[in-house]
């Protein structure tokens, strides 16, 4: 698990490249905001979270529905904590007066057959 990064992941970089190519400018990993969103658009009061399907339990794709096999006593509750933390992060961002939140999942950043859950 030490090799799993929290910042500058492939899905996040894909989203950043796309938004930058469309002329949108943003701030990264804002420490001033609760839960440190991946991308922040301060003038538009908008934040973007880019989540991995497995770690955040995407119900629509195979990776998100996968059962944990190794170290299940730790990872099972960890995945549940991730989902609970996502809910708290949404509430904290609302309380910080950021009215628009976008949560992108890893599968939304790819093309190909796995995009639709296969």
RATA-V893418 format. One record per residue. RES is the residue in three letters. PHI is phi in radians with two decimals (999 if undefined). D_LAST is the distance of its C-alpha to the last C-alpha in Angstrom with 2 decimals. Layout:
res->RES phi->PHI d_last->D_LAST
res->RES phi->PHI d_last->D_LAST
This chain:
res->UNK phi->999 d_last->24.79
res->UNK phi->-1.15 d_last->27.58
res->UNK phi->-1.43 d_last->25.45
res->UNK phi->-1.46 d_last->23.14
res->UNK phi->-1.55 d_last->24.67
res->UNK phi->-1.75 d_last->25.27
res->UNK phi->-2.26 d_last->26.26
res->UNK phi->0.98 d_last->25.37
res->UNK phi->-1.37 d_last->21.78
res->UNK phi->-1.01 d_last->19.65
res->UNK phi->-1.08 d_last->17.83
res->UNK phi->-1.13 d_last->21.32
res->UNK phi->-1.11 d_last->22.93
res->UNK phi->-1.11 d_last->20.54
res->UNK phi->-1.13 d_last->21.45
res->UNK phi->-1.08 d_last->25.07
res->UNK phi->-1.07 d_last->25.22
res->UNK phi->-1.09 d_last->23.88
res->UNK phi->-1.13 d_last->26.34
res->UNK phi->-1.15 d_last->29.15
res->UNK phi->-1.16 d_last->28.71
res->UNK phi->-1.55 d_last->29.17
res->UNK phi->1.56 d_last->32.41
res->UNK phi->-1.51 d_last->31.49
res->UNK phi->-2.01 d_last->33.19
res->UNK phi->-2.63 d_last->32.36
res->UNK phi->-1.90 d_last->33.36
res->UNK phi->-1.89 d_last->31.29
res->UNK phi->0.80 d_last->30.97
res->UNK phi->-1.11 d_last->33.95
res->UNK phi->-1.27 d_last->35.96
res->UNK phi->-1.33 d_last->38.15
res->UNK phi->-1.70 d_last->35.44
res->UNK phi->-1.17 d_last->34.16
res->UNK phi->1.23 d_last->30.86
res->UNK phi->0.78 d_last->30.87
res->UNK phi->-1.07 d_last->28.26
res->UNK phi->-1.20 d_last->26.56
res->UNK phi->-2.27 d_last->28.07
res->UNK phi->-2.28 d_last->31.16
res->UNK phi->-1.97 d_last->32.79
res->UNK phi->-1.03 d_last->36.23
res->UNK phi->-1.19 d_last->37.87
res->UNK phi->-1.72 d_last->35.17
res->UNK phi->0.94 d_last->34.87
res->UNK phi->-2.26 d_last->31.10
res->UNK phi->-2.25 d_last->28.82
res->UNK phi->-2.25 d_last->25.20
res->UNK phi->-1.92 d_last->23.18
res->UNK phi->-1.99 d_last->20.15
res->UNK phi->-1.87 d_last->18.28
res->UNK phi->-1.39 d_last->15.86
res->UNK phi->-1.05 d_last->12.91
res->UNK phi->-1.17 d_last->13.99
res->UNK phi->-1.25 d_last->17.67
res->UNK phi->-2.01 d_last->17.69
res->UNK phi->1.11 d_last->15.46
res->UNK phi->-1.07 d_last->12.96
res->UNK phi->-1.35 d_last->12.38
res->UNK phi->-1.70 d_last->9.45
res->UNK phi->-2.35 d_last->6.80
res->UNK phi->-1.06 d_last->6.56
res->UNK phi->-1.10 d_last->9.35
res->UNK phi->-1.29 d_last->11.48
res->UNK phi->-1.63 d_last->11.63
res->UNK phi->-1.11 d_last->12.45
res->UNK phi->-1.42 d_last->16.04
res->UNK phi->-1.33 d_last->18.56
res->UNK phi->-1.87 d_last->20.28
res->UNK phi->-1.67 d_last->22.84
res->UNK phi->0.96 d_last->25.54
res->UNK phi->-1.10 d_last->24.12
res->UNK phi->-1.12 d_last->27.53
res->UNK phi->-1.65 d_last->27.21
res->UNK phi->-1.27 d_last->23.55
res->UNK phi->-1.01 d_last->22.89
res->UNK phi->-1.12 d_last->25.69
res->UNK phi->-1.09 d_last->24.82
res->UNK phi->-1.12 d_last->21.43
res->UNK phi->-1.15 d_last->23.42
res->UNK phi->-1.13 d_last->25.99
res->UNK phi->-1.05 d_last->23.51
res->UNK phi->-1.12 d_last->22.53
res->UNK phi->-1.14 d_last->26.26
res->UNK phi->-1.14 d_last->27.14
res->UNK phi->-1.08 d_last->24.79
res->UNK phi->-1.13 d_last->26.72
res->UNK phi->-1.12 d_last->30.00
res->UNK phi->-1.13 d_last->29.12
res->UNK phi->-1.06 d_last->28.49
res->UNK phi->-1.14 d_last->31.84
res->UNK phi->-1.17 d_last->33.64
res->UNK phi->-1.16 d_last->32.51
res->UNK phi->-1.07 d_last->33.75
res->UNK phi->-1.15 d_last->36.99
res->UNK phi->-1.44 d_last->37.39
res->UNK phi->1.20 d_last->37.54
res->UNK phi->-1.76 d_last->34.30
res->UNK phi->-1.34 d_last->33.35
res->UNK phi->-1.96 d_last->30.03
res->UNK phi->-2.23 d_last->27.07
res->UNK phi->-2.25 d_last->23.64
res->UNK phi->-1.92 d_last->20.87
res->UNK phi->-1.74 d_last->17.99
res->UNK phi->-1.73 d_last->14.91
res->UNK phi->-0.92 d_last->13.62
res->UNK phi->-1.16 d_last->10.37
res->UNK phi->-1.39 d_last->12.97
res->UNK phi->-1.80 d_last->14.73
res->UNK phi->-2.05 d_last->12.41
res->UNK phi->-1.89 d_last->11.83
res->UNK phi->1.96 d_last->9.43
res->UNK phi->-1.20 d_last->6.00
res->UNK phi->-1.35 d_last->4.73
res->UNK phi->-1.02 d_last->7.14
res->UNK phi->-1.77 d_last->5.85
res->UNK phi->1.63 d_last->3.80
res->UNK phi->-1.46 d_last->0.00
